[in-house]
Structure formats: C-alpha cells, structure tokens
C-alpha cells in the first residue's frame, strides 16, 4: 500500500465537512488533496521515517512556529526542506481534532494565497 487509505478517508471527510471544493490525486507514491488547484495537504509514506506522514502546506510564518513541535518534521524529498511545507508524524494526527487542526492550517494558508 503506497499510502494510508484510512487516513485518506479521514482527510476526505474533514475537508468535505468544511464545504470546500477539492479533489484528491495520487502523486509521488502518496495521495494529495487539491484546493483551488493547489496542493494543500497529503499523505506520504516516508522510507526514512518508516511510517505514514501527513503533509500540510502552511506557509513560512506558521512553519516557523509549528516546526518546533515534536510531531513536526521538515518536508524533505531532495535533501533540502521545502519552504512552507511540513510533515506531521502519526502521533500528531491520531485524534480527529488534531487532524482537523492541521487541515485547517492548510486550508487557511490556501485562502491567503488565492
């Protein structure tokens, strides 16, 4: 399984509940969620970490604050972290309220960049 299907369903339900037009797309061995034709969040199984990670695009101001949390990792595919993107480890999205927090962060940033 290239990504956590159950996590994908959870994300799908939360975004639907926000009444935001979106679609999902398989990409980079994972699943991403597109809002306003922009990658907003997604799922990635990180070989180095060895588990499913939640990816969220939150922008640099939020990144600087959130990266300090134990559940957060820089999003790094190429040896250089991608600015404004962050990975969340499973303990950071186990609870629905935690997953919704991260999705809200991503959706809020997406609204700012419309």
N, CA, C and O atoms as a GROMACS GRO file, in nm:
protein
  456
    1UNK      N    1   0.085  -0.118   0.000
    1UNK     CA    2   0.000   0.000   0.000
    1UNK      C    3   0.090   0.124   0.000
    1UNK      O    4   0.171   0.141   0.091
    2UNK      N    5   0.076   0.210  -0.100
    2UNK     CA    6   0.164   0.326  -0.110
    2UNK      C    7   0.133   0.436  -0.009
    2UNK      O    8   0.220   0.518   0.019
    3UNK      N    9   0.013   0.439   0.046
    3UNK     CA   10  -0.022   0.540   0.145
    3UNK      C   11  -0.135   0.484   0.232
    3UNK      O   12  -0.197   0.384   0.195
    4UNK      N   13  -0.161   0.546   0.344
    4UNK     CA   14  -0.262   0.501   0.440
    4UNK      C   15  -0.401   0.539   0.389
    4UNK      O   16  -0.441   0.655   0.396
    5UNK      N   17  -0.474   0.441   0.338
    5UNK     CA   18  -0.607   0.465   0.280
    5UNK      C   19  -0.704   0.518   0.386
    5UNK      O   20  -0.784   0.606   0.356
    6UNK      N   21  -0.697   0.465   0.507
    6UNK     CA   22  -0.787   0.512   0.614
    6UNK      C   23  -0.761   0.659   0.646
    6UNK      O   24  -0.856   0.735   0.667
    7UNK      N   25  -0.637   0.699   0.649
    7UNK     CA   26  -0.604   0.840   0.672
    7UNK      C   27  -0.659   0.925   0.558
    7UNK      O   28  -0.711   1.034   0.581
    8UNK      N   29  -0.648   0.876   0.435
    8UNK     CA   30  -0.704   0.947   0.321
    8UNK      C   31  -0.854   0.969   0.336
    8UNK      O   32  -0.906   1.076   0.303
    9UNK      N   33  -0.924   0.868   0.384
    9UNK     CA   34  -1.069   0.880   0.406
    9UNK      C   35  -1.099   0.981   0.516
    9UNK      O   36  -1.194   1.059   0.505
   10UNK      N   37  -1.020   0.982   0.621
   10UNK     CA   38  -1.039   1.079   0.730
   10UNK      C   39  -1.021   1.222   0.679
   10UNK      O   40  -1.102   1.309   0.708
   11UNK      N   41  -0.915   1.244   0.602
   11UNK     CA   42  -0.889   1.377   0.545
   11UNK      C   43  -1.005   1.417   0.454
   11UNK      O   44  -1.055   1.530   0.461
   12UNK      N   45  -1.046   1.324   0.369
   12UNK     CA   46  -1.156   1.349   0.276
   12UNK      C   47  -1.281   1.396   0.351
   12UNK      O   48  -1.346   1.492   0.311
   13UNK      N   49  -1.315   1.328   0.459
   13UNK     CA   50  -1.435   1.362   0.536
   13UNK      C   51  -1.423   1.500   0.602
   13UNK      O   52  -1.519   1.577   0.605
   14UNK      N   53  -1.306   1.531   0.654
   14UNK     CA   54  -1.287   1.661   0.719
   14UNK      C   55  -1.298   1.774   0.616
   14UNK      O   56  -1.365   1.874   0.641
   15UNK      N   57  -1.233   1.758   0.502
   15UNK     CA   58  -1.241   1.865   0.401
   15UNK      C   59  -1.384   1.879   0.350
   15UNK      O   60  -1.432   1.990   0.329
   16UNK      N   61  -1.453   1.767   0.329
   16UNK     CA   62  -1.594   1.772   0.287
   16UNK      C   63  -1.677   1.852   0.387
   16UNK      O   64  -1.762   1.932   0.349
   17UNK      N   65  -1.651   1.829   0.517
   17UNK     CA   66  -1.729   1.897   0.622
   17UNK      C   67  -1.706   2.048   0.619
   17UNK      O   68  -1.789   2.124   0.671
   18UNK      N   69  -1.598   2.093   0.560
   18UNK     CA   70  -1.566   2.236   0.551
   18UNK      C   71  -1.637   2.301   0.431
   18UNK      O   72  -1.631   2.423   0.414
   19UNK      N   73  -1.703   2.218   0.349
   19UNK     CA   74  -1.775   2.268   0.231
   19UNK      C   75  -1.681   2.341   0.134
   19UNK      O   76  -1.716   2.444   0.076
   20UNK      N   77  -1.563   2.284   0.118
   20UNK     CA   78  -1.461   2.340   0.030
   20UNK      C   79  -1.451   2.250  -0.094
   20UNK      O   80  -1.434   2.129  -0.080
   21UNK      N   81  -1.459   2.307  -0.214
   21UNK     CA   82  -1.439   2.224  -0.333
   21UNK      C   83  -1.293   2.174  -0.338
   21UNK      O   84  -1.199   2.252  -0.320
   22UNK      N   85  -1.278   2.045  -0.362
   22UNK     CA   86  -1.144   1.986  -0.364
   22UNK      C   87  -1.150   1.856  -0.444
   22UNK      O   88  -1.257   1.806  -0.478
   23UNK      N   89  -1.033   1.805  -0.473
   23UNK     CA   90  -1.023   1.669  -0.528
   23UNK      C   91  -0.892   1.611  -0.480
   23UNK      O   92  -0.799   1.682  -0.442
   24UNK      N   93  -0.886   1.478  -0.482
   24UNK     CA   94  -0.763   1.411  -0.443
   24UNK      C   95  -0.696   1.356  -0.568
   24UNK      O   96  -0.758   1.332  -0.671
   25UNK      N   97  -0.566   1.336  -0.554
   25UNK     CA   98  -0.486   1.295  -0.669
   25UNK      C   99  -0.368   1.212  -0.618
   25UNK      O  100  -0.300   1.251  -0.524
   26UNK      N  101  -0.345   1.098  -0.681
   26UNK     CA  102  -0.228   1.016  -0.645
   26UNK      C  103  -0.106   1.083  -0.706
   26UNK      O  104  -0.101   1.116  -0.824
   27UNK      N  105  -0.006   1.102  -0.620
   27UNK     CA  106   0.115   1.170  -0.666
   27UNK      C  107   0.232   1.132  -0.575
   27UNK      O  108   0.216   1.119  -0.454
   28UNK      N  109   0.348   1.114  -0.634
   28UNK     CA  110   0.472   1.088  -0.559
   28UNK      C  111   0.457   0.968  -0.464
   28UNK      O  112   0.513   0.969  -0.355
   29UNK      N  113   0.382   0.867  -0.506
   29UNK     CA  114   0.364   0.749  -0.421
   29UNK      C  115   0.270   0.773  -0.305
   29UNK      O  116   0.260   0.688  -0.216
   30UNK      N  117   0.202   0.885  -0.304
   30UNK     CA  118   0.110   0.918  -0.197
   30UNK      C  119  -0.020   0.969  -0.251
   30UNK      O  120  -0.055   0.943  -0.367
   31UNK      N  121  -0.092   1.040  -0.170
   31UNK     CA  122  -0.220   1.097  -0.208
   31UNK      C  123  -0.220   1.243  -0.164
   31UNK      O  124  -0.189   1.273  -0.049
   32UNK      N  125  -0.254   1.332  -0.256
   32UNK     CA  126  -0.261   1.473  -0.221
   32UNK      C  127  -0.403   1.524  -0.241
   32UNK      O  128  -0.481   1.467  -0.317
   33UNK      N  129  -0.434   1.632  -0.172
   33UNK     CA  130  -0.564   1.695  -0.180
   33UNK      C  131  -0.544   1.834  -0.235
   33UNK      O  132  -0.467   1.915  -0.181
   34UNK      N  133  -0.615   1.862  -0.344
   34UNK     CA  134  -0.602   1.987  -0.416
   34UNK      C  135  -0.722   2.077  -0.385
   34UNK      O  136  -0.837   2.034  -0.395
   35UNK      N  137  -0.694   2.201  -0.348
   35UNK     CA  138  -0.796   2.304  -0.326
   35UNK      C  139  -0.751   2.426  -0.406
   35UNK      O  140  -0.635   2.466  -0.397
   36UNK      N  141  -0.840   2.484  -0.483
   36UNK     CA  142  -0.806   2.597  -0.570
   36UNK      C  143  -0.688   2.562  -0.661
   36UNK      O  144  -0.602   2.647  -0.689
   37UNK      N  145  -0.685   2.438  -0.707
   37UNK     CA  146  -0.579   2.389  -0.797
   37UNK      C  147  -0.440   2.393  -0.733
   37UNK      O  148  -0.339   2.394  -0.803
   38UNK      N  149  -0.435   2.396  -0.599
   38UNK     CA  150  -0.307   2.397  -0.528
   38UNK      C  151  -0.301   2.280  -0.431
   38UNK      O  152  -0.401   2.244  -0.368
   39UNK      N  153  -0.182   2.220  -0.420
   39UNK     CA  154  -0.161   2.114  -0.323
   39UNK      C  155  -0.176   2.174  -0.183
   39UNK      O  156  -0.107   2.268  -0.147
   40UNK      N  157  -0.268   2.118  -0.107
   40UNK     CA  158  -0.299   2.172   0.025
   40UNK      C  159  -0.249   2.080   0.136
   40UNK      O  160  -0.187   2.125   0.233
   41UNK      N  161  -0.276   1.950   0.122
   41UNK     CA  162  -0.229   1.853   0.220
   41UNK      C  163  -0.220   1.718   0.151
   41UNK      O  164  -0.265   1.702   0.038
   42UNK      N  165  -0.161   1.623   0.219
   42UNK     CA  166  -0.148   1.492   0.158
   42UNK      C  167  -0.089   1.390   0.253
   42UNK      O  168  -0.061   1.419   0.370
   43UNK      N  169  -0.072   1.270   0.201
   43UNK     CA  170  -0.020   1.157   0.277
   43UNK      C  171   0.102   1.103   0.203
   43UNK      O  172   0.102   1.092   0.081
   44UNK      N  173   0.202   1.072   0.278
   44UNK     CA  174   0.326   1.021   0.220
   44UNK      C  175   0.384   0.918   0.316
   44UNK      O  176   0.393   0.943   0.436
   45UNK      N  177   0.424   0.803   0.265
   45UNK     CA  178   0.497   0.707   0.348
   45UNK      C  179   0.645   0.737   0.329
   45UNK      O  180   0.699   0.721   0.219
   46UNK      N  181   0.707   0.779   0.434
   46UNK     CA  182   0.847   0.819   0.429
   46UNK      C  183   0.935   0.698   0.458
   46UNK      O  184   0.925   0.638   0.566
   47UNK      N  185   1.020   0.662   0.364
   47UNK     CA  186   1.107   0.546   0.382
   47UNK      C  187   1.205   0.567   0.496
   47UNK      O  188   1.237   0.473   0.569
   48UNK      N  189   1.253   0.688   0.511
   48UNK     CA  190   1.349   0.717   0.618
   48UNK      C  191   1.282   0.709   0.755
   48UNK      O  192   1.338   0.654   0.849
   49UNK      N  193   1.160   0.763   0.764
   49UNK     CA  194   1.086   0.762   0.890
   49UNK      C  195   1.019   0.627   0.913
   49UNK      O  196   1.006   0.582   1.027
   50UNK      N  197   0.976   0.562   0.804
   50UNK     CA  198   0.918   0.429   0.814
   50UNK      C  199   0.770   0.425   0.848
   50UNK      O  200   0.720   0.324   0.897
   51UNK      N  201   0.698   0.533   0.822
   51UNK     CA  202   0.555   0.536   0.854
   51UNK      C  203   0.487   0.641   0.766
   51UNK      O  204   0.552   0.718   0.696
   52UNK      N  205   0.354   0.642   0.774
   52UNK     CA  206   0.277   0.744   0.702
   52UNK      C  207   0.295   0.878   0.770
   52UNK      O  208   0.290   0.888   0.892
   53UNK      N  209   0.316   0.979   0.690
   53UNK     CA  210   0.326   1.115   0.740
   53UNK      C  211   0.218   1.199   0.673
   53UNK      O  212   0.185   1.177   0.557
   54UNK      N  213   0.164   1.292   0.747
   54UNK     CA  214   0.072   1.390   0.692
   54UNK      C  215   0.155   1.507   0.643
   54UNK      O  216   0.240   1.557   0.716
   55UNK      N  217   0.130   1.551   0.521
   55UNK     CA  218   0.198   1.668   0.467
   55UNK      C  219   0.097   1.781   0.462
   55UNK      O  220  -0.015   1.762   0.415
   56UNK      N  221   0.136   1.898   0.511
   56UNK     CA  222   0.050   2.015   0.501
   56UNK      C  223   0.130   2.134   0.452
   56UNK      O  224   0.246   2.153   0.489
   57UNK      N  225   0.066   2.214   0.366
   57UNK     CA  226   0.127   2.338   0.318
   57UNK      C  227   0.069   2.450   0.403
   57UNK      O  228  -0.049   2.484   0.392
   58UNK      N  229   0.154   2.508   0.490
   58UNK     CA  230   0.105   2.606   0.588
   58UNK      C  231   0.170   2.743   0.572
   58UNK      O  232   0.132   2.837   0.641
   59UNK      N  233   0.267   2.757   0.483
   59UNK     CA  234   0.335   2.885   0.465
   59UNK      C  235   0.445   2.907   0.568
   59UNK      O  236   0.448   2.839   0.671
   60UNK      N  237   0.533   3.000   0.542
   60UNK     CA  238   0.650   3.022   0.626
   60UNK      C  239   0.621   3.078   0.765
   60UNK      O  240   0.681   3.029   0.862
   61UNK      N  241   0.534   3.176   0.782
   61UNK     CA  242   0.512   3.225   0.919
   61UNK      C  243   0.463   3.113   1.013
   61UNK      O  244   0.513   3.101   1.125
   62UNK      N  245   0.366   3.033   0.967
   62UNK     CA  246   0.316   2.922   1.050
   62UNK      C  247   0.423   2.813   1.065
   62UNK      O  248   0.435   2.752   1.171
   63UNK      N  249   0.498   2.789   0.959
   63UNK     CA  250   0.603   2.687   0.961
   63UNK      C  251   0.702   2.714   1.074
   63UNK      O  252   0.738   2.624   1.150
   64UNK      N  253   0.746   2.838   1.085
   64UNK     CA  254   0.847   2.874   1.185
   64UNK      C  255   0.800   2.840   1.327
   64UNK      O  256   0.881   2.802   1.411
   65UNK      N  257   0.671   2.853   1.353
   65UNK     CA  258   0.616   2.821   1.484
   65UNK      C  259   0.590   2.671   1.499
   65UNK      O  260   0.626   2.612   1.601
   66UNK      N  261   0.529   2.610   1.400
   66UNK     CA  262   0.486   2.470   1.410
   66UNK      C  263   0.603   2.372   1.409
   66UNK      O  264   0.595   2.268   1.474
   67UNK      N  265   0.711   2.402   1.338
   67UNK     CA  266   0.824   2.309   1.328
   67UNK      C  267   0.887   2.282   1.464
   67UNK      O  268   0.960   2.184   1.480
   68UNK      N  269   0.860   2.365   1.561
   68UNK     CA  270   0.913   2.346   1.696
   68UNK      C  271   0.845   2.231   1.770
   68UNK      O  272   0.898   2.182   1.870
   69UNK      N  273   0.730   2.188   1.722
   69UNK     CA  274   0.656   2.080   1.788
   69UNK      C  275   0.721   1.945   1.761
   69UNK      O  276   0.774   1.921   1.652
   70UNK      N  277   0.717   1.858   1.861
   70UNK     CA  278   0.778   1.725   1.850
   70UNK      C  279   0.720   1.641   1.737
   70UNK      O  280   0.789   1.554   1.683
   71UNK      N  281   0.595   1.666   1.700
   71UNK     CA  282   0.528   1.585   1.597
   71UNK      C  283   0.558   1.634   1.455
   71UNK      O  284   0.509   1.574   1.359
   72UNK      N  285   0.635   1.740   1.442
   72UNK     CA  286   0.659   1.802   1.311
   72UNK      C  287   0.800   1.775   1.260
   72UNK      O  288   0.897   1.774   1.336
   73UNK      N  289   0.809   1.752   1.130
   73UNK     CA  290   0.937   1.732   1.061
   73UNK      C  291   0.940   1.820   0.937
   73UNK      O  292   0.836   1.849   0.879
   74UNK      N  293   1.058   1.863   0.896
   74UNK     CA  294   1.066   1.938   0.770
   74UNK      C  295   1.026   1.845   0.655
   74UNK      O  296   1.059   1.726   0.657
   75UNK      N  297   0.958   1.896   0.556
   75UNK     CA  298   0.925   1.818   0.437
   75UNK      C  299   1.047   1.820   0.346
   75UNK      O  300   1.082   1.924   0.290
   76UNK      N  301   1.110   1.706   0.334
   76UNK     CA  302   1.239   1.699   0.267
   76UNK      C  303   1.244   1.576   0.176
   76UNK      O  304   1.262   1.464   0.224
   77UNK      N  305   1.227   1.597   0.047
   77UNK     CA  306   1.238   1.488  -0.050
   77UNK      C  307   1.376   1.483  -0.113
   77UNK      O  308   1.422   1.376  -0.153
   78UNK      N  309   1.443   1.595  -0.123
   78UNK     CA  310   1.564   1.606  -0.205
   78UNK      C  311   1.690   1.642  -0.126
   78UNK      O  312   1.795   1.663  -0.186
   79UNK      N  313   1.680   1.649   0.006
   79UNK     CA  314   1.795   1.693   0.083
   79UNK      C  315   1.782   1.839   0.125
   79UNK      O  316   1.860   1.888   0.206
   80UNK      N  317   1.682   1.907   0.068
   80UNK     CA  318   1.654   2.047   0.106
   80UNK      C  319   1.507   2.056   0.144
   80UNK      O  320   1.420   2.023   0.064
   81UNK      N  321   1.479   2.100   0.266
   81UNK     CA  322   1.337   2.113   0.306
   81UNK      C  323   1.262   2.210   0.214
   81UNK      O  324   1.316   2.312   0.173
   82UNK      N  325   1.138   2.176   0.184
   82UNK     CA  326   1.053   2.264   0.102
   82UNK      C  327   0.993   2.371   0.192
   82UNK      O  328   0.930   2.340   0.293
   83UNK      N  329   1.012   2.495   0.155
   83UNK     CA  330   0.967   2.608   0.236
   83UNK      C  331   0.814   2.611   0.246
   83UNK      O  332   0.743   2.601   0.146
   84UNK      N  333   0.767   2.624   0.370
   84UNK     CA  334   0.624   2.637   0.394
   84UNK      C  335   0.548   2.506   0.401
   84UNK      O  336   0.427   2.506   0.426
   85UNK      N  337   0.616   2.394   0.379
   85UNK     CA  338   0.554   2.262   0.388
   85UNK      C  339   0.610   2.191   0.511
   85UNK      O  340   0.725   2.211   0.548
   86UNK      N  341   0.527   2.107   0.572
   86UNK     CA  342   0.569   2.038   0.693
   86UNK      C  343   0.511   1.897   0.695
   86UNK      O  344   0.400   1.875   0.647
   87UNK      N  345   0.585   1.803   0.750
   87UNK     CA  346   0.536   1.668   0.774
   87UNK      C  347   0.492   1.658   0.920
   87UNK      O  348   0.556   1.716   1.008
   88UNK      N  349   0.384   1.584   0.944
   88UNK     CA  350   0.335   1.558   1.079
   88UNK      C  351   0.343   1.408   1.100
   88UNK      O  352   0.296   1.330   1.017
   89UNK      N  353   0.403   1.366   1.211
   89UNK     CA  354   0.413   1.224   1.244
   89UNK      C  355   0.278   1.174   1.296
   89UNK      O  356   0.195   1.254   1.339
   90UNK      N  357   0.255   1.041   1.291
   90UNK     CA  358   0.124   0.987   1.328
   90UNK      C  359   0.070   1.030   1.464
   90UNK      O  360  -0.051   1.047   1.479
   91UNK      N  361   0.154   1.047   1.562
   91UNK     CA  362   0.103   1.089   1.693
   91UNK      C  363   0.046   1.230   1.689
   91UNK      O  364  -0.025   1.271   1.780
   92UNK      N  365   0.078   1.305   1.585
   92UNK     CA  366   0.028   1.441   1.569
   92UNK      C  367  -0.106   1.449   1.499
   92UNK      O  368  -0.165   1.557   1.488
   93UNK      N  369  -0.157   1.334   1.449
   93UNK     CA  370  -0.288   1.336   1.384
   93UNK      C  371  -0.374   1.216   1.419
   93UNK      O  372  -0.471   1.186   1.350
   94UNK      N  373  -0.339   1.146   1.527
   94UNK     CA  374  -0.420   1.032   1.572
   94UNK      C  375  -0.563   1.073   1.605
   94UNK      O  376  -0.658   1.007   1.563
   95UNK      N  377  -0.577   1.180   1.679
   95UNK     CA  378  -0.710   1.228   1.717
   95UNK      C  379  -0.771   1.308   1.602
   95UNK      O  380  -0.700   1.378   1.530
   96UNK      N  381  -0.902   1.297   1.586
   96UNK     CA  382  -0.969   1.374   1.480
   96UNK      C  383  -0.947   1.523   1.498
   96UNK      O  384  -0.928   1.596   1.400
   97UNK      N  385  -0.948   1.570   1.624
   97UNK     CA  386  -0.928   1.712   1.649
   97UNK      C  387  -0.788   1.756   1.605
   97UNK      O  388  -0.771   1.868   1.557
   98UNK      N  389  -0.688   1.670   1.622
   98UNK     CA  390  -0.552   1.703   1.578
   98UNK      C  391  -0.544   1.707   1.426
   98UNK      O  392  -0.483   1.798   1.369
   99UNK      N  393  -0.604   1.608   1.360
   99UNK     CA  394  -0.603   1.605   1.214
   99UNK      C  395  -0.676   1.727   1.159
   99UNK      O  396  -0.630   1.789   1.063
  100UNK      N  397  -0.788   1.762   1.220
  100UNK     CA  398  -0.862   1.879   1.174
  100UNK      C  399  -0.781   2.007   1.195
  100UNK      O  400  -0.788   2.098   1.112
  101UNK      N  401  -0.704   2.016   1.304
  101UNK     CA  402  -0.618   2.132   1.328
  101UNK      C  403  -0.524   2.154   1.210
  101UNK      O  404  -0.512   2.266   1.160
  102UNK      N  405  -0.458   2.046   1.164
  102UNK     CA  406  -0.361   2.058   1.056
  102UNK      C  407  -0.428   2.090   0.923
  102UNK      O  408  -0.377   2.169   0.844
  103UNK      N  409  -0.543   2.028   0.899
  103UNK     CA  410  -0.615   2.057   0.775
  103UNK      C  411  -0.662   2.203   0.775
  103UNK      O  412  -0.654   2.270   0.672
  104UNK      N  413  -0.710   2.251   0.888
  104UNK     CA  414  -0.749   2.392   0.898
  104UNK      C  415  -0.632   2.485   0.869
  104UNK      O  416  -0.647   2.585   0.800
  105UNK      N  417  -0.514   2.451   0.922
  105UNK     CA  418  -0.394   2.530   0.894
  105UNK      C  419  -0.367   2.537   0.743
  105UNK      O  420  -0.340   2.644   0.689
  106UNK      N  421  -0.377   2.422   0.678
  106UNK     CA  422  -0.351   2.416   0.534
  106UNK      C  423  -0.457   2.494   0.456
  106UNK      O  424  -0.424   2.566   0.363
  107UNK      N  425  -0.583   2.479   0.494
  107UNK     CA  426  -0.691   2.549   0.424
  107UNK      C  427  -0.681   2.700   0.447
  107UNK      O  428  -0.707   2.778   0.356
  108UNK      N  429  -0.645   2.740   0.567
  108UNK     CA  430  -0.628   2.883   0.596
  108UNK      C  431  -0.518   2.943   0.509
  108UNK      O  432  -0.535   3.053   0.455
  109UNK      N  433  -0.406   2.872   0.497
  109UNK     CA  434  -0.298   2.923   0.413
  109UNK      C  435  -0.342   2.928   0.266
  109UNK      O  436  -0.310   3.024   0.195
  110UNK      N  437  -0.415   2.828   0.222
  110UNK     CA  438  -0.463   2.825   0.084
  110UNK      C  439  -0.552   2.946   0.056
  110UNK      O  440  -0.544   3.003  -0.053
  111UNK      N  441  -0.636   2.985   0.150
  111UNK     CA  442  -0.722   3.103   0.133
  111UNK      C  443  -0.638   3.230   0.117
  111UNK      O  444  -0.672   3.319   0.039
  112UNK      N  445  -0.529   3.238   0.192
  112UNK     CA  446  -0.444   3.358   0.188
  112UNK      C  447  -0.374   3.371   0.053
  112UNK      O  448  -0.337   3.481   0.013
  113UNK      N  449  -0.355   3.260  -0.017
  113UNK     CA  450  -0.279   3.264  -0.142
  113UNK      C  451  -0.368   3.256  -0.266
  113UNK      O  452  -0.318   3.232  -0.376
  114UNK      N  453  -0.499   3.277  -0.250
  114UNK     CA  454  -0.591   3.272  -0.365
  114UNK      C  455  -0.561   3.383  -0.462
  114UNK      O  456  -0.628   3.395  -0.564
   0.00000   0.00000   0.00000
